[in-house]
Amino acid sequence: MDDPHGGSTSEGGKFDGSRFRDSRFEGSRFEGSRFEGTRTAGTGARQHRALSGLGVAASILIVLVLVYDVLHAVSDWQVYNAVEDVLAGTATDSQIQAADDFGRYFDGLQELLFLIPAGVVFLVWLWRARANAESLGGPGSQRRARGWAVFSWITPVANLWIPYQVVTDIWKAGRPRRPVPGPLLAVWWGAWVIGGYVGRAYTYEVTRDTFSEDDLRRAVYLGTVFVVLNVLAGVLIVYAIRQISVWQTQRSAEALR
């Protein structure tokens, strides 16, 4: 008797399973090694989150912040020179007007137009890089939980060293053959932390109720030091963003081979 699935019943009523056929399974055999490899590759692809686009966006925004800071320092020096000339009696109306017009673009509020987007995009990039680093190096490769990649920057006291740990662990996971980051990240973090304190001192000087010539001079010097440190930190973190993005992409591609 014919079986509705394409098999048949042999003599004695026993089912002849060898004749069972279904077009859906033609030519398909379970191969454990092949199946396992495909599943692993798919898992790796899902675990890795692309960084290149975010890294480029974060780098561009950081550079814009640095350009603004440099122009702000130039504006401070123009104001200082104009005040010096006024006190010396050699200033011209055009010189004073030029310094005043240029300084209007740098009252601090405009910087937020660059600083906030740069910070947000960088933190999104860092979050993804932290997730990728754990996937590449394992949970033990990261000293801090993933949430610290974002919240360590705004947590008092912790923001003095935990962001540095997060970035260095990400760096190490992306480059396991040379896990020691060397002085680059140490210089970046030192410039960032010191620059933060110098920036606060600068803000204090320029927001005082009484403002003498000496106060102005001190503020201009502090502002210049702040910009130098900020540019140094910015250039180094842009370099780190690029390197980490490249390394993680390469390692993810190697894992899929």
C-alpha positions in Angstrom: 0.0 0.0 0.0 1.4 3.4 -0.9 2.2 5.8 1.9 0.8 9.3 1.5 4.3 10.8 2.1 5.9 8.9 -0.8 7.0 5.8 1.0 5.4 2.3 0.8 4.5 -0.6 2.9 6.5 -3.7 2.3 5.3 -7.2 2.5 3.9 -8.0 5.9 2.7 -4.5 6.5 6.0 -3.0 7.6 6.9 0.5 6.6 9.9 0.8 4.2 11.4 3.9 5.6 14.3 3.9 3.1 11.9 4.9 0.4 10.7 8.0 2.3 11.4 11.1 0.2 10.4 14.8 0.6 11.6 17.5 -1.9 12.1 19.8 1.0 14.9 17.6 2.4 16.4 16.5 -0.9 20.2 16.8 -0.8 20.2 18.1 2.8 22.2 16.3 5.4 23.1 17.5 8.9 26.8 18.2 9.2 27.6 19.2 12.8 30.8 21.0 11.9 29.3 23.0 9.1 26.2 23.9 11.2 28.3 24.9 14.2 30.6 27.1 12.1 27.7 28.9 10.5 26.1 29.6 13.9 29.3 30.9 15.3 29.8 33.3 12.4 26.3 34.6 12.7 26.7 35.1 16.5 29.9 37.0 16.0 28.3 39.2 13.4 25.5 40.1 15.7 27.9 40.7 18.6 30.1 43.2 16.7 28.6 46.6 16.3 29.9 48.9 13.6 32.1 51.8 14.9 33.5 53.4 11.7 30.6 55.8 11.0 30.2 56.8 14.7 34.0 57.2 15.0 34.2 59.5 12.1 31.3 61.6 13.3 32.7 61.8 16.8 36.1 62.8 15.5 34.7 65.6 13.2 32.7 67.0 16.1 35.7 66.9 18.5 37.8 68.7 15.9 35.1 71.4 15.6 35.2 71.9 19.4 39.0 72.2 19.2 38.8 74.8 16.4 36.2 76.8 18.4 38.5 76.7 21.5 41.5 78.0 19.5 39.4 80.8 18.0 38.2 81.6 21.5 41.8 81.9 22.7 42.5 84.2 19.8 39.5 86.3 20.8 40.7 86.6 24.4 44.1 87.8 23.3 42.5 90.4 21.0 40.5 91.7 23.9 43.5 91.7 26.1 45.7 93.6 23.6 42.8 96.1 23.0 42.5 96.8 26.8 46.3 97.2 27.0 46.2 99.7 24.2 43.3 101.6 25.8 45.2 101.9 29.0 48.3 103.0 27.2 46.2 105.6 25.2 47.2 104.1 21.8 44.0 102.2 20.9 42.0 103.1 17.9 38.3 102.9 17.6 38.5 100.4 14.8 40.8 98.1 16.9 38.4 98.2 19.9 35.4 97.6 17.6 37.1 94.7 15.9 38.0 93.0 19.2 34.4 93.5 20.4 32.8 92.1 17.3 35.0 89.1 17.2 34.5 88.4 20.9 30.7 88.3 20.5 31.0 84.9 18.8 32.8 83.4 21.9 30.6 84.0 24.9 30.7 80.3 25.9 27.2 79.5 24.9 28.1 78.9 21.3 30.5 76.2 22.3 27.7 74.1 23.5 26.4 73.8 19.9 29.6 71.8 19.2 30.4 70.4 22.7 27.0 68.7 23.4 26.7 66.8 20.0 30.4 65.8 20.3 29.9 64.5 23.8 26.8 62.5 22.9 28.2 60.9 19.7 31.5 60.1 21.5 29.6 58.4 24.4 27.5 56.3 21.9 30.7 55.3 20.2 32.3 54.4 23.5 29.3 52.3 24.5 29.5 50.3 21.4 33.3 49.9 21.6 32.9 48.7 25.2 30.4 46.1 24.1 32.6 45.0 21.2 35.6 44.8 23.5 33.8 42.4 25.9 32.8 40.3 22.9 36.4 40.1 21.7 38.3 39.7 25.0 35.6 38.2 27.2 34.0 39.7 30.3 37.2 39.4 32.3 39.0 41.8 29.9 37.0 44.7 31.2 37.4 46.0 34.7 34.3 48.0 34.8 30.7 47.3 34.0 29.3 48.6 30.7 27.4 51.4 32.3 30.5 53.0 33.5 31.4 53.8 29.8 28.8 56.6 30.1 28.1 57.4 33.7 31.7 57.5 34.8 32.1 60.8 33.0 29.5 62.6 35.1 30.1 60.8 38.5 32.1 62.9 40.9 35.4 61.5 42.0 34.9 58.5 39.8 35.4 60.7 36.7 39.0 61.2 37.8 40.1 57.7 36.7 37.3 55.3 35.7 36.9 56.7 32.2 40.6 56.2 31.7 40.2 52.6 32.8 37.3 52.0 30.4 39.2 53.4 27.4 42.4 51.5 28.2 40.6 48.2 28.6 38.9 48.7 25.3 42.3 49.5 23.7 43.8 46.3 25.2 41.0 44.1 24.0 41.3 45.5 20.5 45.0 44.9 20.3 45.8 41.7 22.4 49.3 41.2 21.0 50.4 44.5 22.4 48.0 45.0 25.3 49.9 47.8 27.0 48.6 51.1 25.6 51.8 52.9 26.4 52.0 56.6 27.1 49.5 57.8 24.5 46.4 57.2 26.7 48.1 58.3 29.8 49.1 61.7 28.2 45.5 62.0 26.8 44.0 61.5 30.2 46.4 63.7 32.1 45.8 66.5 29.6 42.1 66.1 30.0 42.0 66.1 33.8 44.5 69.0 34.2 42.7 70.9 31.4 39.4 70.5 33.3 40.9 72.2 36.4 42.5 74.9 34.4 39.2 75.5 32.6 37.4 76.0 35.9 40.1 78.4 37.1 39.6 80.4 33.8 35.8 80.4 34.3 36.3 81.8 37.8 38.5 84.6 36.6 36.2 85.8 33.8 33.1 85.7 35.9 34.3 87.7 38.9 32.4 90.8 39.9 35.5 92.9 39.8 37.9 92.6 36.9 41.3 94.3 36.9 44.0 94.4 34.3 45.8 91.7 36.2 42.7 89.5 36.4 42.3 89.9 32.6 45.9 88.9 32.0 45.6 85.9 34.3 42.4 84.8 32.6 44.0 85.0 29.2 47.0 83.0 30.3 44.7 80.4 31.9 42.6 80.3 28.8 45.6 79.7 26.6 46.9 76.8 28.8 43.4 75.3 28.8 43.2 75.4 25.0 46.7 73.8 24.6 45.8 71.0 27.0 42.4 70.6 25.3 43.8 70.4 21.8 46.4 67.8 23.0 43.7 65.7 24.6 41.4 66.1 21.6 44.0 65.1 19.1 45.0 62.0 21.1 41.4 60.8 21.6 40.7 61.2 17.9 43.7 59.0 17.2 42.5 56.5 19.8 39.0 56.5 18.3 40.4 55.7 14.9 42.8 53.0 16.1 40.2 51.2 18.2 37.6 51.3 15.4 40.1 49.8 13.0 41.3 47.1 15.3 37.8 46.0 16.4 36.7 45.8 12.7 39.7 43.8 11.8 39.4 41.3 14.7 35.7 40.9 14.0 36.4 40.1 10.3 39.1 37.6 11.3 36.6 35.9 13.7 34.2 35.3 10.8 36.8 33.6 8.5 
